[in-house]
């Protein structure tokens, strides 16, 4: 999650996961933040934010929708490698932190850290990464609204019943 002031978001959209703050610089999507405090929806203030909102709405209507957005590369080389691994997980499937780690010669803990710092959740599907013995965490949390959002996203994609 990228910290920013509410007024910096280029759009705020209501979703089945609550309000989402969208941040872009006109060229790349920099962040999607789950806004857990009460916020008002805000119409997109850039063409890219409008595209993000439209694609999120398409995904929430059809979980097989394929995002096509320019994403920030202002993350570490390891996070870029982890991002590629996450993007390769098909809709409706999950992988354990350990199994993802094996695909990029890393550790489960490092993958968990990359997921926790994923600036564009939903688009880069860190919700598809689960623990060996359970659902795991989401956005650095192991309970509460973040975990409810992970469960909703997995159910939406039919990965859990």
N, C-alpha and C positions, 0 to 999 in steps of 0.2 A: 504494500500500500504506500502510495506517495502522499505525504502530508501536504495539504494545501488548504487555503481559506475557501469557504463556501463561495465567495464571490469570484474565485478564480476558475471554477468549473465552467466549461463551455456549454454544458447542458446538464440538467438533472432530470432523470426520467424515473417514473414509477414502474416497477416490475414485480413479478411474483416473488422476488427476493427482497422487496422493499425498494427504497429509493437508491438509485445509482448515480454517483457523480462522475461525469465524464470530463477528462482533461486532455486537450490536444493543443498543439502549437501551430495548427494549420497544415502541417505536413505529415505528422505522425501522431498516433494515439499514444499518449503518455501514461494514462492511468484510467482505470475504472475502480472507483471506491464504493464499497457498501456504506451507505450513510445510515447509521443506526439511530441517530437522533432525528427529530422531526424536521424535515426540510420540505420546501415547496418545489414542485416541478418547475423546470425552467426550459423554455424552448432553446433549441440549439443556436449558438452564436457564431458558428462557423460551418462551412460546407462539410468539413470532415466530421464534426460533431453530429450533423444531420445524418450523414452516412452511417455513423456508429449507432445512433438511435434507431434508424431504419433496420439495420442488420440485427440489433438486439431484439427488436420487435419480431422480426422474422424468425429468429432462433426460439423465442418464447412461444411462438405459434407452431413451429416445426423444429423439433430437436435435431433433425438431420441437416438443417441449414448449414452451409459452409461459409464461414466468415472470410471476407477478403478485405482486409484493412492494413494500412501501413502501420507497423508497430514500432514503438521506441526501441532503439538499440542501446539506450543509455543504461545498460545493465552489464554485469561482469561477463567475461568470456564463458565462465562456468554456467552462469544463468542462461546465456544464449544457447549453450549446448543442452542444458536441461529443457529449455523451451522447445527445442526441436524434438526431443524425446516425448514431451507431453503432447505436442501437436500430432505426433504419429499414432496416438492411441485413438482407435475408432470410437465413434459415438456408440454408447450403450455398453462399452467395455470399461473395465478398470484394471489397474496394475498396482502391485504393491510398491512401496517406496524402494524396497530391496531389488525387485525385478527391474524397475526403471534404472536404478543405480548400476546394475550389471550391464545394461545396454550402453552406458557411457563410461564404464570403468570408474565408478565412484562409490560412495557409501549411501546407505539409506538416510542417514542423518543429514548429509549434504543435500540430498534431493528434498528432504523435508524443509530444509532452510531455503532452498530455491523456490519451492512452492509458497512458503510463507511470504517471501519477498516478491512474488509475481505481481508486477504492477497492473496487469490486464487480465484479472480472473474472468472466467466465463469464456473469453476469446481464446486464451491459452488455458486449456482445461485442467487446471491443477486439482479440480474437484474429482477427477477420475483416478487420483492416486489415493490408495487406501492402505491401512495397516494390515499386516498379516493376520491379525486376530480381531479385526474390527474395522470401523469406518475411518479411523485416524482423525486428524484435526483438519481445520480449515482456517486460513488467514491467521494462523498463530493461535487459534482457540481450540479447545477440546470439548466445549459445551456451549450452550446458549444459542443465540441467533445465528452466529456464523456456522455452527454445525447444522442447524435447521436448514440454512441455505444450501449447504453441501448435500444434505439428504434430498432436498427438493430438486436440485439440479440432477442428481443421479436418478431419481425417480422419473423426472422429466425425460431423461435419456434412456429410460427403461433398464438401467443397470441394476437397480434394486426394485423389489416388488413391495 
